[in-house]
Amino acid sequence: MWSFPIDYIEPVFRPPSEARSLILPLTNGCSWNKCSFCEMYTQPQKKFRARKDDEVLADIERAASAFDGQVRRVFLADGDAMVLPTRRLLWVLETLYDRFPALERVTSYCLPRNLAKKSVEDMTALKAAGLQMLYVGMESGDDEVLARVNKGETAESTRSALLKMREAGIKSSVMVLNGLGGKQLSEQHAINTAKLCNDTQPDFLSTLVVSFPQGEERFRAGFGDGFEPLDQSALFSEIEQFLSHLELDNTVFRSDHASNYLVLKGRLGRDKQRLLGEVRLAIEQPGAMPLRQEWQRGL
């Protein structure tokens, strides 16, 4: 009886665009795992550890045999494979491209803090070895919001990581959380996040709505001074302010994650005015734009 060649420690997460990728865990869990808004790796079995080389190699060999080497995309899991030393990442990339002749791209999540000790030369070597893109959770470009949610990053640490990636030629896919600052910090969250995006010019940019499937208690405990969530109209107003302050040259923009009420797709800055028009229509004429119902939303 055939079984999948990789024995995952559930749950396993990956970006929506990696739906057709082979997910190869280099670590279990997340090395930071203190963000109050994140519930991805909070289960006891997801306690962080880096997997041993022989474990990773065994997974690669079994997958190569099971799929006859015909894997085109690989996503390196879990939360931040980039915490590993550059030499180990280079070995993984070399092994993957050797065992999967049809391989076209390798990607991973990335905490900005994990690039602080990696030089541009390190990143350039990883790009040359076949690492094409990193998914970076910017969440916010506002230092107060980042501190309130215990992100463990600042606007500057994220800026430094994204500019290092750009210099090395590695593409960036940046995620921002709509509503993360609540009513109190909404304006500065929108404006400073747009500023950080302008400074770093990500290749891909997406917005998700902050959500708490397991309840808000953990988040509220860390936020301080009372967190007031944004209602649907206020979420749209925050997105409008965010978009209006963006000055991007050639960034693919998506606000189509299942957590979003309003689906937005375009390229910035080419489609900025159209996207702003769609958001304003949703604000000014409720019902004029198709919106997801609550039962259709999720993580």
C-alpha positions in Angstrom: 0.0 0.0 0.0 1.4 3.4 -1.1 2.0 6.0 1.6 3.2 9.6 1.3 7.1 9.6 1.5 7.3 12.3 4.2 5.9 11.7 7.7 4.9 15.2 8.8 4.4 16.4 12.3 1.0 18.0 11.9 -0.2 20.7 11.5 1.8 21.7 8.4 1.4 25.2 6.9 2.4 26.6 3.6 1.5 29.8 1.5 -1.5 29.4 -0.8 0.8 29.7 -3.8 2.7 26.6 -2.7 -0.4 24.3 -3.1 1.4 22.2 -5.8 4.8 22.1 -4.0 6.4 19.3 -2.2 6.7 20.4 1.4 10.1 19.4 2.9 10.5 20.2 6.6 14.0 21.3 7.6 12.8 22.4 11.0 9.8 21.7 13.2 7.8 24.7 14.4 9.1 28.3 14.6 12.3 29.5 16.2 10.6 32.6 17.5 7.0 31.5 18.1 6.1 34.4 20.4 3.9 36.5 18.1 0.6 37.0 20.0 -1.4 37.0 16.8 -0.1 33.7 15.4 -1.5 30.3 16.3 0.3 28.3 13.7 2.9 26.5 15.8 1.5 26.7 19.3 0.8 23.0 19.8 3.1 21.0 22.0 4.3 18.7 19.2 5.4 21.8 17.2 8.1 22.8 19.7 11.0 24.1 17.6 13.9 22.0 16.6 16.2 21.8 13.6 15.9 18.4 11.9 19.1 16.3 11.4 20.7 16.0 8.0 20.1 12.3 7.9 16.3 12.8 8.5 16.1 15.4 5.8 18.1 13.3 3.3 15.9 10.3 4.0 12.8 12.4 3.2 14.4 13.6 0.0 15.4 10.1 -1.1 11.9 8.6 -0.4 10.2 11.5 -2.2 12.6 11.2 -5.2 11.7 7.5 -5.4 8.0 8.0 -4.9 7.7 10.7 -7.5 10.4 9.4 -9.9 12.3 12.7 -9.5 9.4 14.6 -11.1 9.0 17.4 -8.6 9.0 20.9 -9.9 8.5 22.9 -6.8 9.7 22.5 -3.2 8.7 24.5 -0.2 11.1 24.4 2.8 9.1 24.1 6.1 8.3 24.8 8.9 8.1 28.4 10.0 11.6 29.5 9.2 14.0 27.2 7.6 16.3 30.2 7.0 17.3 30.0 10.7 19.7 27.2 9.6 23.3 28.0 8.7 24.0 28.9 5.1 26.2 25.8 4.6 23.4 23.5 5.6 20.9 25.3 3.3 23.4 25.1 0.4 23.7 21.3 1.0 19.9 20.9 1.0 19.5 22.9 -2.2 22.3 21.0 -3.9 20.7 17.7 -2.9 17.3 18.7 -4.0 18.4 19.8 -7.5 20.4 16.6 -7.8 17.6 14.3 -6.8 14.8 16.1 -8.7 16.0 16.9 -12.2 12.8 18.7 -13.1 13.0 21.0 -10.1 12.3 24.6 -11.1 12.1 26.5 -7.8 12.6 26.3 -4.0 11.0 28.7 -1.6 10.6 29.1 2.2 9.1 31.3 4.9 11.6 33.7 6.4 11.8 35.6 9.7 13.7 38.9 9.0 15.7 38.3 12.2 17.2 35.1 10.6 18.9 37.1 7.9 20.7 39.4 10.3 23.7 37.0 10.5 23.6 36.2 6.8 25.7 38.4 4.5 24.7 39.5 1.0 27.3 37.0 -0.2 25.6 34.2 1.7 22.2 35.2 0.2 23.8 35.4 -3.3 25.2 31.9 -2.9 21.7 30.6 -1.9 20.2 32.3 -4.9 22.9 30.7 -7.2 22.1 27.3 -5.6 18.4 27.7 -6.5 16.6 29.5 -3.7 14.2 31.7 -5.7 11.8 33.4 -3.2 11.2 33.9 0.5 7.9 34.6 2.1 8.3 37.4 4.8 5.7 38.2 7.4 6.1 41.9 7.6 2.7 42.2 9.4 3.3 45.9 10.1 5.8 48.6 9.4 5.0 50.4 12.6 7.3 49.8 15.5 4.6 50.3 18.2 2.3 47.7 16.6 5.2 45.3 16.2 6.1 45.7 19.9 2.4 45.3 21.0 2.1 42.0 19.2 5.5 40.7 20.2 6.7 40.2 16.7 10.4 40.3 17.7 11.1 42.6 14.7 11.3 46.3 14.0 10.6 48.2 10.8 14.4 48.4 10.4 15.1 44.7 10.9 12.5 43.9 8.2 13.8 46.6 5.9 17.4 45.3 6.2 16.3 41.7 5.5 14.3 42.7 2.4 17.0 44.9 1.0 19.5 42.1 1.5 17.3 39.7 -0.4 16.8 42.2 -3.2 20.5 42.8 -3.5 21.1 39.0 -3.7 18.4 38.6 -6.4 16.0 36.6 -4.2 12.4 37.5 -4.7 10.3 38.6 -1.8 6.6 37.8 -1.0 5.5 40.1 1.8 2.4 39.6 4.0 0.7 42.4 5.9 -2.1 42.0 8.5 -5.1 44.3 8.0 -6.5 45.3 11.4 -3.4 44.3 13.5 -3.3 47.6 15.4 -7.0 47.7 16.1 -8.8 51.1 16.2 -6.2 52.7 18.3 -3.2 52.2 16.0 -5.0 51.8 12.6 -3.7 55.0 11.0 -0.1 54.7 11.9 -0.2 51.0 11.1 -1.5 51.7 7.6 0.9 54.6 6.8 4.1 53.2 8.3 3.5 49.8 6.7 3.1 51.5 3.3 6.3 53.4 3.9 8.2 50.2 4.7 6.8 48.6 1.5 7.9 51.7 -0.5 11.4 51.5 1.0 11.8 47.8 0.1 9.7 47.4 -3.1 8.6 43.7 -2.6 8.0 41.6 -5.7 4.7 40.3 -4.2 2.6 41.9 -1.6 -0.5 40.4 0.1 -2.9 41.5 2.8 -4.7 39.2 5.3 -7.2 40.2 7.9 -6.0 39.5 11.5 -8.0 36.6 12.8 -8.3 34.6 16.0 -9.8 31.1 15.4 -8.8 30.1 18.9 -10.0 33.3 20.6 -8.5 36.7 21.3 -7.4 36.2 24.9 -3.7 35.6 24.2 -3.5 38.5 21.8 -5.4 40.9 24.1 -3.2 40.0 27.0 -0.1 41.1 25.1 -1.5 44.1 23.3 -2.2 46.3 26.4 -4.4 49.3 26.7 -7.4 47.5 25.2 -7.6 46.1 21.7 -10.7 47.2 19.7 -11.0 45.2 16.6 -11.9 46.9 13.3 -15.3 46.2 11.8 -15.7 45.5 8.1 -16.0 49.2 7.1 -13.0 50.1 9.2 -10.9 47.3 7.7 -11.7 48.7 4.3 -10.8 52.3 5.4 -7.5 51.0 6.7 -6.8 49.3 3.3 -7.7 52.5 1.5 -5.2 54.4 3.6 -2.6 51.8 3.1 -3.1 51.7 -0.7 -3.2 55.5 -1.0 0.3 55.8 0.6 1.9 53.0 -1.5 4.4 54.1 -4.1 5.4 50.8 -5.7 7.0 50.4 -9.1 6.2 46.8 -10.1 4.7 44.8 -7.3 2.1 42.1 -7.7 -0.6 42.8 -5.2 -3.2 40.4 -3.8 -5.8 40.7 -1.1 -7.5 37.4 -1.9 -6.7 35.3 1.1 -9.7 33.6 2.6 -9.6 35.9 5.6 -10.4 38.9 3.5 -13.9 40.2 2.9 -13.0 42.1 -0.3 -10.9 40.5 -3.0 -8.4 42.8 -4.6 -5.9 41.9 -7.4 -3.6 44.0 -9.4 -0.1 45.3 -10.0 1.2 48.3 -8.2 1.6 51.0 -9.1 -0.1 50.5 -12.5 -3.5 49.5 -10.9 -3.4 51.7 -7.8 -6.3 54.0 -8.8 -8.5 51.1 -9.9 -7.9 49.3 -6.6 -8.5 52.4 -4.6 -11.8 52.8 -6.6 -12.9 49.3 -5.7 -12.2 49.8 -2.0 -14.0 53.2 -2.0 -17.0 51.7 -3.7 -17.1 49.0 -1.0 -17.0 51.7 1.7 -19.5 54.2 0.1 -21.9 51.8 -1.5 -22.3 48.6 0.6 -23.4 45.8 -1.6 -21.9 47.3 -4.7 -18.8 45.0 -4.5 -19.0 41.2 -4.0 -17.8 40.4 -0.5 -17.2 37.2 1.3 -19.7 36.2 3.9 -18.6 35.2 7.3 -19.0 31.6 6.7 -16.8 31.8 3.6 -13.9 33.3 5.5 -11.1 31.5 7.3 -7.4 30.9 7.7 
